[in-house]
Amino acid sequence: MLKGDTTLVLGAAGQIGTDLVTTLREQHGGSRVIATDVKEQSGYLSESGPFYTLDVLDAQAVADVIRSNKVKEVYLLAALLSATAEQKMKTAWKLNMEGLFILLDIARDLGGIKIFWPSSIAVFGPSTPRDHTPQYTVMEPSTVYGISKLAGERWCEYYFNKFGVDVRSIRYPGLISYKALPGGGTTDYAVDIYHQALDKGRYSCFLKEDTALPMMYMPDAIRATLELMNAPADQVKIRSSYNLGGISFTPRDIASEIARHVPGFAIDYQPDFRQEIADSWPNSIDDSRAQQDWGWRCQYDLSSMTVDMLKHLKEARHTV
Ligand code: SER
């Protein structure tokens, strides 16, 4: 980012946004990173730099913020996740697709704006090979969220090819963070389990014990995002979205890792509608293209993530 330029994070109060805004403001200074969310915020987001209440579906308002602040980089994080999207089908489609179109059109019309748009492992479906799922493979998502992400990927690539919009994207696995809770995803259990382990010593999991899913600790995900955004444009060879692997584990694996630090921790399994979503997704991801193109390396494994999560969550409980 050049001196005087500004970065905009749309949907900043969500799980990724909370961590991303913190890192961006540490790197560039609070005043150069504008955070917006549809919900008004108090605390860090609005105190450490500019914050506006903004609906990403309000094209005029989004364009005004971008123009009047000389924004050069935009992170579009406003979306409904997989479980919520199944229950609010049309709302999810509208938010996930129209929000992207609005931003792609603004970037095309104004020029010189770099966009980050998150995709997901949800772009894969039941007919996709499950293990070490390759970058290019069968993609027949069976969820509203997955359909919206796959369509979004195609539009990102289209706008890059036809209009030269510098759009970059990652297919995030389930993300685990101590700063903010996820909302309405199928991988949310892997965050909630840490909180419940410390608060209650037990957890009731909405997925079966042997459901393996690709996951990643948030510091790795934020680093990946910034590495991709900072890579020279010619190294970003994939303009739909990059596979990103991280860690693969089951509820049973994470429970036994937690039990090493929380003596007596107990888990039981009460699968609900989210099991079907999880069953349609890969077990693990091959991210060799991200490694080759922009040097991606994952750092945290299940064990080091668990140590760090529990440390920070315990600290937060002592300072409250
Ligand atoms: N973590 C997301 C979800 O569960 C997947 O992208 O919906």
Boltz pocket constraint, residues with backbone or C-beta under 6 A from the ligand:
constraints:
  - pocket:
      binder: B
      contacts: [[A, 81], [A, 82], [A, 83], [A, 119], [A, 120], [A, 121], [A, 122], [A, 145], [A, 172], [A, 173], [A, 174], [A, 175], [A, 184], [A, 185], [A, 186], [A, 187], [A, 188]]
      max_distance: 6.0
